[in-house]
Amino acid sequence: MNDLIRLDEVSKVYRMGSEEVGALDGVSLTFAEGSFWAFMGPSGSGKSTLLNLLGCLDRPTSGRYLLEGRDVSEFDDDELSELRLRRLGFIFQSFNLIPQLSVRENIELPLFYLGWEEEESAARAAALAERVGLGHRLSHRPTELSGGQQQRVAIARALANDPAVILADEPTGNLDTATSKQIMELLVELNAGGKTILMVTHEREIAEFTKSRLHMRDGKVQGID
């Protein structure tokens, strides 16, 4: 497998008043295309900071971040926004669906910003809804869906732009055990189809679905299994 992502001595320091707080400390990692990782560690270990940097939602204080061979740590805000829109997909613990929009419209949202034609966009959304088992719920609003169904919509939305990487932040955190298993089985299926998935979780049972586990503590990589 080819390396999709490379981090070289990446650090992140937050300034809080007159104090500096180190969130990442010289992290060097590679993530191969088609890999499936769980980021684990106690609160404050740096796992969420790492995911935010990989998702171009934040910038490293020092070090290099290469995505598909491009040093995105040097991108300006507009370039980062374009990269997020075209190459990254996001899944959040709280789903982050827009309650006023239907299932179809929520899935279509990235395509709207990419300038897709309405007919083409609707067809793509319908196909993705079918893929996650919600082809019969296209006209429903998020409030009419269960938590597991809402997360399936969020996964379909994350796939809309055919991203190079899916970044998932505690994707099962608001779900019961049975529904969590269903969501993880869907992510395993997507990974088997070639999608690269990087996921934060604090649950060992959830991490067991992934191929690789990254353990963090105090902003450093503690181990990989």
C-alpha positions as a LaTeX table, in Angstrom:
\begin{tabular}{lrrr}
\hline
Residue & $x$ (\AA) & $y$ (\AA) & $z$ (\AA) \\
\hline
Met1 & 0.00 & 0.00 & 0.00 \\
Asn2 & 1.18 & 3.51 & $-0.76$ \\
Asp3 & 1.59 & 6.11 & 1.98 \\
Leu4 & $-1.34$ & 8.51 & 1.76 \\
Ile5 & $-0.36$ & 10.64 & 4.76 \\
Arg6 & 3.01 & 11.45 & 6.29 \\
Leu7 & 3.69 & 13.45 & 9.45 \\
Asp8 & 7.25 & 14.59 & 10.17 \\
Glu9 & 7.97 & 15.83 & 13.72 \\
Val10 & 4.55 & 17.48 & 14.02 \\
Ser11 & 3.91 & 19.50 & 17.18 \\
Lys12 & 0.95 & 21.58 & 18.27 \\
Val13 & 1.13 & 24.18 & 21.02 \\
Tyr14 & $-1.88$ & 26.18 & 22.20 \\
Arg15 & $-1.41$ & 29.53 & 23.87 \\
Met16 & $-3.73$ & 30.14 & 26.82 \\
Gly17 & $-3.12$ & 33.62 & 28.15 \\
Ser18 & 0.55 & 33.76 & 29.10 \\
Glu19 & 0.89 & 29.96 & 29.16 \\
Glu20 & 1.69 & 27.51 & 26.40 \\
Val21 & 0.07 & 24.07 & 26.42 \\
Gly22 & 1.58 & 21.32 & 24.29 \\
Ala23 & $-1.03$ & 19.08 & 22.65 \\
Leu24 & 1.26 & 17.19 & 20.25 \\
Asp25 & 4.98 & 16.69 & 20.72 \\
Gly26 & 7.07 & 15.74 & 17.69 \\
Val27 & 4.75 & 13.15 & 16.19 \\
Ser28 & 6.05 & 11.28 & 13.12 \\
Leu29 & 3.66 & 8.83 & 11.46 \\
Thr30 & 2.60 & 7.43 & 8.10 \\
Phe31 & $-0.87$ & 6.21 & 7.15 \\
Ala32 & $-1.15$ & 3.98 & 4.10 \\
Glu33 & $-3.86$ & 4.20 & 1.50 \\
Gly34 & $-6.65$ & 1.78 & 2.43 \\
Ser35 & $-5.68$ & 1.56 & 6.10 \\
Phe36 & $-8.14$ & 1.71 & 9.02 \\
Trp37 & $-6.84$ & 3.22 & 12.26 \\
Ala38 & $-8.19$ & 3.82 & 15.74 \\
Phe39 & $-6.59$ & 6.65 & 17.75 \\
Met40 & $-6.76$ & 5.82 & 21.46 \\
Gly41 & $-5.64$ & 7.34 & 24.73 \\
Pro42 & $-6.90$ & 9.15 & 27.83 \\
Ser43 & $-8.43$ & 12.61 & 27.76 \\
Gly44 & $-5.74$ & 15.15 & 26.89 \\
Ser45 & $-3.52$ & 12.58 & 25.18 \\
Gly46 & $-3.56$ & 14.42 & 21.85 \\
Lys47 & $-5.72$ & 12.04 & 19.81 \\
Ser48 & $-8.42$ & 14.62 & 18.95 \\
Thr49 & $-5.78$ & 17.26 & 18.20 \\
Leu50 & $-4.13$ & 14.80 & 15.82 \\
Leu51 & $-7.44$ & 14.10 & 14.07 \\
Asn52 & $-8.14$ & 17.85 & 13.74 \\
Leu53 & $-4.72$ & 18.41 & 12.16 \\
Leu54 & $-5.21$ & 15.51 & 9.76 \\
Gly55 & $-8.63$ & 16.95 & 8.87 \\
Cys56 & $-7.08$ & 20.37 & 8.15 \\
Leu57 & $-9.31$ & 21.88 & 10.85 \\
Asp58 & $-6.19$ & 23.12 & 12.62 \\
Arg59 & $-2.56$ & 23.76 & 11.73 \\
Pro60 & 0.60 & 22.29 & 13.24 \\
Thr61 & 2.81 & 24.68 & 15.19 \\
Ser62 & 5.84 & 22.97 & 13.67 \\
Gly63 & 6.62 & 19.99 & 11.47 \\
Arg64 & 5.29 & 18.84 & 8.12 \\
Tyr65 & 2.00 & 17.21 & 7.11 \\
Leu66 & 1.98 & 15.64 & 3.65 \\
Leu67 & $-1.30$ & 14.45 & 2.13 \\
Glu68 & $-1.02$ & 12.72 & $-1.23$ \\
Gly69 & 2.48 & 14.15 & $-1.47$ \\
Arg70 & 1.45 & 17.77 & $-0.88$ \\
Asp71 & 2.75 & 19.68 & 2.14 \\
Val72 & $-0.59$ & 20.96 & 3.44 \\
Ser73 & 1.04 & 22.50 & 6.53 \\
Glu74 & 1.99 & 25.37 & 4.19 \\
Phe75 & $-1.50$ & 25.87 & 2.69 \\
Asp76 & $-3.41$ & 29.09 & 3.31 \\
Asp77 & $-6.98$ & 29.08 & 4.66 \\
Asp78 & $-8.62$ & 29.02 & 1.23 \\
Glu79 & $-6.44$ & 26.11 & 0.08 \\
Leu80 & $-7.25$ & 24.18 & 3.27 \\
Ser81 & $-10.99$ & 24.76 & 2.77 \\
Glu82 & $-10.74$ & 23.50 & $-0.81$ \\
Leu83 & $-8.80$ & 20.44 & 0.34 \\
Arg84 & $-11.37$ & 19.61 & 3.01 \\
Leu85 & $-14.19$ & 19.95 & 0.50 \\
Arg86 & $-12.62$ & 17.79 & $-2.20$ \\
Arg87 & $-10.43$ & 15.19 & $-0.45$ \\
Leu88 & $-11.72$ & 14.69 & 3.10 \\
Gly89 & $-14.91$ & 13.30 & 4.63 \\
Phe90 & $-15.97$ & 13.85 & 8.25 \\
Ile91 & $-18.11$ & 11.81 & 10.67 \\
Phe92 & $-18.87$ & 13.30 & 14.09 \\
Gln93 & $-20.16$ & 11.89 & 17.37 \\
Ser94 & $-23.15$ & 14.26 & 17.32 \\
Phe95 & $-23.90$ & 13.57 & 13.62 \\
Asn96 & $-23.92$ & 17.33 & 12.74 \\
Leu97 & $-26.88$ & 17.00 & 10.38 \\
Ile98 & $-28.94$ & 20.08 & 9.48 \\
Pro99 & $-32.41$ & 19.50 & 11.01 \\
Gln100 & $-34.25$ & 21.63 & 8.43 \\
Leu101 & $-32.93$ & 19.52 & 5.53 \\
Ser102 & $-34.09$ & 16.09 & 4.38 \\
Val103 & $-31.85$ & 13.04 & 4.29 \\
Arg104 & $-31.22$ & 13.63 & 0.59 \\
Glu105 & $-30.41$ & 17.31 & 1.10 \\
Asn106 & $-28.02$ & 16.57 & 3.98 \\
Ile107 & $-26.13$ & 14.05 & 1.86 \\
Glu108 & $-26.04$ & 16.49 & $-1.07$ \\
Leu109 & $-24.56$ & 19.34 & 0.95 \\
Pro110 & $-20.89$ & 18.82 & $-0.06$ \\
Leu111 & $-21.98$ & 18.46 & $-3.68$ \\
Phe112 & $-23.80$ & 21.80 & $-3.54$ \\
Tyr113 & $-20.55$ & 23.49 & $-2.52$ \\
Leu114 & $-18.71$ & 21.60 & $-5.25$ \\
Gly115 & $-21.13$ & 23.03 & $-7.81$ \\
Trp116 & $-22.79$ & 19.80 & $-8.95$ \\
Glu117 & $-25.90$ & 19.97 & $-11.10$ \\
Glu118 & $-29.12$ & 19.31 & $-9.18$ \\
Glu119 & $-30.10$ & 16.15 & $-11.05$ \\
Glu120 & $-26.62$ & 14.62 & $-10.78$ \\
Ser121 & $-26.40$ & 15.55 & $-7.11$ \\
Ala122 & $-29.81$ & 14.01 & $-6.31$ \\
Ala123 & $-28.83$ & 10.76 & $-8.04$ \\
Arg124 & $-25.56$ & 10.59 & $-6.11$ \\
Ala125 & $-27.37$ & 11.20 & $-2.80$ \\
Ala126 & $-29.96$ & 8.52 & $-3.58$ \\
Ala127 & $-27.25$ & 5.99 & $-4.42$ \\
Leu128 & $-25.34$ & 6.73 & $-1.21$ \\
Ala129 & $-28.51$ & 6.56 & 0.90 \\
Glu130 & $-29.18$ & 3.14 & $-0.63$ \\
Arg131 & $-25.61$ & 2.09 & 0.15 \\
Val132 & $-26.05$ & 2.85 & 3.87 \\
Gly133 & $-29.50$ & 1.22 & 3.99 \\
Leu134 & $-31.62$ & 4.38 & 3.95 \\
Gly135 & $-32.82$ & 4.54 & 0.36 \\
His136 & $-36.41$ & 4.51 & 1.63 \\
Arg137 & $-35.90$ & 7.52 & 3.95 \\
Leu138 & $-34.68$ & 10.18 & 1.49 \\
Ser139 & $-37.45$ & 12.67 & 2.26 \\
His140 & $-37.30$ & 12.30 & 6.05 \\
Arg141 & $-35.77$ & 14.91 & 8.37 \\
Pro142 & $-33.08$ & 13.98 & 10.94 \\
Thr143 & $-35.58$ & 14.32 & 13.82 \\
Glu144 & $-37.60$ & 11.50 & 12.27 \\
Leu145 & $-34.65$ & 9.10 & 12.38 \\
Ser146 & $-33.01$ & 7.05 & 15.11 \\
Gly147 & $-29.47$ & 7.83 & 16.23 \\
Gly148 & $-28.07$ & 4.99 & 14.16 \\
Gln149 & $-29.95$ & 6.16 & 11.09 \\
Gln150 & $-28.69$ & 9.71 & 11.58 \\
Gln151 & $-25.12$ & 8.43 & 11.74 \\
Arg152 & $-25.71$ & 6.48 & 8.52 \\
Val153 & $-26.81$ & 9.72 & 6.86 \\
Ala154 & $-23.63$ & 11.37 & 8.18 \\
Ile155 & $-21.55$ & 8.54 & 6.70 \\
Ala156 & $-23.30$ & 8.91 & 3.34 \\
Arg157 & $-22.61$ & 12.66 & 3.44 \\
Ala158 & $-18.94$ & 11.96 & 4.23 \\
Leu159 & $-18.78$ & 9.77 & 1.11 \\
Ala160 & $-20.47$ & 12.28 & $-1.21$ \\
Asn161 & $-17.25$ & 13.86 & $-2.48$ \\
Asp162 & $-15.49$ & 10.45 & $-2.81$ \\
Pro163 & $-12.85$ & 11.48 & $-0.25$ \\
Ala164 & $-9.30$ & 10.20 & $-0.02$ \\
Val165 & $-9.67$ & 9.97 & 3.76 \\
Ile166 & $-12.64$ & 9.60 & 6.13 \\
Leu167 & $-12.01$ & 11.11 & 9.57 \\
Ala168 & $-14.34$ & 9.87 & 12.30 \\
Asp169 & $-14.46$ & 11.45 & 15.76 \\
Glu170 & $-16.09$ & 9.02 & 18.24 \\
Pro171 & $-18.63$ & 7.93 & 15.57 \\
Thr172 & $-20.37$ & 5.53 & 17.97 \\
Gly173 & $-20.17$ & 7.73 & 21.08 \\
Asn174 & $-23.90$ & 8.54 & 21.12 \\
Leu175 & $-25.13$ & 5.07 & 20.11 \\
Asp176 & $-26.12$ & 1.93 & 21.98 \\
Thr177 & $-24.03$ & $-1.24$ & 21.73 \\
Ala178 & $-26.05$ & $-2.95$ & 19.00 \\
Thr179 & $-26.23$ & 0.17 & 16.83 \\
Ser180 & $-22.52$ & 0.86 & 17.38 \\
Lys181 & $-21.75$ & $-2.60$ & 16.02 \\
Gln182 & $-23.87$ & $-1.91$ & 12.92 \\
Ile183 & $-22.09$ & 1.39 & 12.27 \\
Met184 & $-18.66$ & $-0.20$ & 12.70 \\
Glu185 & $-19.61$ & $-3.04$ & 10.35 \\
Leu186 & $-20.54$ & $-0.39$ & 7.77 \\
Leu187 & $-17.15$ & 1.33 & 8.23 \\
Val188 & $-15.39$ & $-2.03$ & 7.89 \\
Glu189 & $-17.27$ & $-2.59$ & 4.64 \\
Leu190 & $-16.25$ & 0.84 & 3.35 \\
Asn191 & $-12.63$ & 0.16 & 4.29 \\
Ala192 & $-12.77$ & $-3.21$ & 2.51 \\
Gly193 & $-13.87$ & $-1.23$ & $-0.55$ \\
Gly194 & $-10.67$ & 0.82 & $-0.36$ \\
Lys195 & $-11.54$ & 3.79 & 1.84 \\
Thr196 & $-8.89$ & 5.04 & 4.27 \\
Ile197 & $-10.46$ & 5.64 & 7.70 \\
Leu198 & $-8.88$ & 7.39 & 10.69 \\
Met199 & $-11.01$ & 7.23 & 13.83 \\
Val200 & $-10.82$ & 8.50 & 17.39 \\
Thr201 & $-12.39$ & 6.23 & 19.99 \\
His202 & $-11.99$ & 5.54 & 23.71 \\
Glu203 & $-13.73$ & 2.15 & 23.47 \\
Arg204 & $-11.54$ & $-0.91$ & 23.07 \\
Glu205 & $-14.45$ & $-2.91$ & 21.66 \\
Ile206 & $-14.88$ & $-0.34$ & 18.88 \\
Ala207 & $-11.14$ & $-0.17$ & 18.18 \\
Glu208 & $-11.10$ & $-3.93$ & 17.63 \\
Phe209 & $-12.97$ & $-3.40$ & 14.35 \\
Thr210 & $-9.99$ & $-1.52$ & 12.90 \\
Lys211 & $-6.80$ & $-2.89$ & 11.37 \\
Ser212 & $-4.36$ & $-0.75$ & 13.41 \\
Arg213 & $-4.47$ & 1.04 & 16.76 \\
Leu214 & $-2.44$ & 4.11 & 17.69 \\
His215 & $-2.02$ & 4.69 & 21.43 \\
Met216 & $-1.26$ & 8.22 & 22.60 \\
Arg217 & $-0.34$ & 9.84 & 25.91 \\
Asp218 & 0.83 & 13.37 & 26.72 \\
Gly219 & 0.95 & 14.35 & 23.05 \\
Lys220 & 3.27 & 11.52 & 22.08 \\
Val221 & 2.84 & 8.18 & 20.33 \\
Gln222 & 3.00 & 5.55 & 23.06 \\
Gly223 & 2.60 & 2.50 & 20.86 \\
Ile224 & 1.01 & 0.91 & 17.78 \\
Asp225 & $-0.65$ & $-2.48$ & 17.51 \\
\hline
\end{tabular}
